[in-house]
Amino acid sequence: MNSTVEQEIDVAVPDDITTPRAKLVYYYLATNGGATADDIRSDLDISKGNALSIIGTLRERDHVERENGRYELRRVE
């Protein structure tokens, strides 16, 4: 028997993230606690080039950081 656990996650997307795919990647990272580019590509069914381009933009805007080969949302302190 399969069971599903629902968890409410409150994610506020920064105003400078405007494209649907960038928002999707941001939400994905927020809900998964980070991921590799291959995880993003596979799970969101986008090309690796698109995934890396979006991640690059999110990194340039200081929303995402890379740690140990994984991309994670930047911690705001």
C-alpha positions in Angstrom: 0.0 0.0 0.0 1.4 3.4 -1.0 1.0 6.4 1.2 1.4 10.0 0.4 2.6 12.6 2.8 1.5 16.2 2.1 3.6 19.0 3.4 2.8 22.6 3.0 5.8 24.7 2.0 5.7 28.4 1.8 8.0 29.6 -0.9 8.2 33.2 -2.0 9.8 33.6 -5.4 11.9 36.8 -5.7 10.4 39.5 -7.9 13.3 39.3 -10.4 12.5 35.7 -11.3 9.9 36.2 -14.0 10.0 33.3 -16.4 7.9 30.2 -15.8 10.8 27.8 -16.1 13.0 29.9 -13.7 10.2 29.9 -11.2 9.8 26.2 -11.6 13.5 25.6 -11.0 13.4 27.9 -8.0 10.4 26.0 -6.5 12.0 22.7 -7.3 15.2 23.7 -5.4 13.1 25.0 -2.5 11.0 21.9 -2.1 13.9 19.4 -2.6 16.5 21.2 -0.5 18.8 21.4 -3.6 19.7 19.2 -6.5 22.3 18.5 -9.2 21.8 19.9 -12.7 21.1 16.3 -13.8 18.3 16.0 -11.2 16.8 19.2 -12.4 17.0 18.2 -16.0 15.5 14.8 -15.4 12.8 15.6 -12.9 11.6 18.8 -14.7 12.0 17.3 -18.2 14.1 20.2 -19.6 17.3 20.0 -21.5 20.6 20.2 -19.5 21.5 23.4 -21.4 18.3 25.1 -20.3 18.8 23.8 -16.7 22.3 25.2 -16.6 21.3 28.5 -18.2 18.5 29.0 -15.6 20.8 28.0 -12.7 23.4 30.4 -14.1 20.9 33.3 -14.0 19.8 32.4 -10.5 23.4 32.3 -9.4 24.2 35.6 -11.0 21.3 37.1 -9.0 22.5 35.5 -5.8 19.5 33.3 -5.3 21.4 30.0 -5.8 24.8 28.7 -4.7 26.7 25.6 -5.6 28.0 23.3 -2.9 29.5 19.9 -3.4 28.1 19.6 -6.9 24.5 20.5 -5.8 22.6 23.7 -6.3 20.8 25.1 -3.3 18.9 28.2 -2.6 21.1 30.8 -1.0 20.6 31.1 2.7 19.5 34.5 3.8 20.7 35.4 7.3 
